[in-house]
Amino acid sequence: MKNLLNFYMVILVPLGIIFLLNKADFINGTLLVGILLFYALVYRTYTDGKRLADKKIIQKKDIWKMILPGKRFEHFRELYLK
């Protein structure tokens, strides 16, 4: 996932789908909170870590460390700007 446009699509499209489903009343508030927690803690951790691993900034075995506070900010430029 070295392409920046693809990365933004991968992180923003699921979030848009979640909010569209909520607006259309397909999911209730409790389920919305659960899905958002999964998105923030699992999905985004994996996608951000995968992008950094593909760019050879971190090793694949260290993807899980992206859940630690400050790791995304530490690699902000490589994740979101390059």
Buried (B, 14 or more C-beta within 10 A) or exposed (E): BEEEEEBEEBBEEBBEEBEEBBEEEEBEEEEBEEBBEEBEEEBBBBBBBBBBBBBEBBEEEEBEEBBEEEBBEEBEEBBBEE
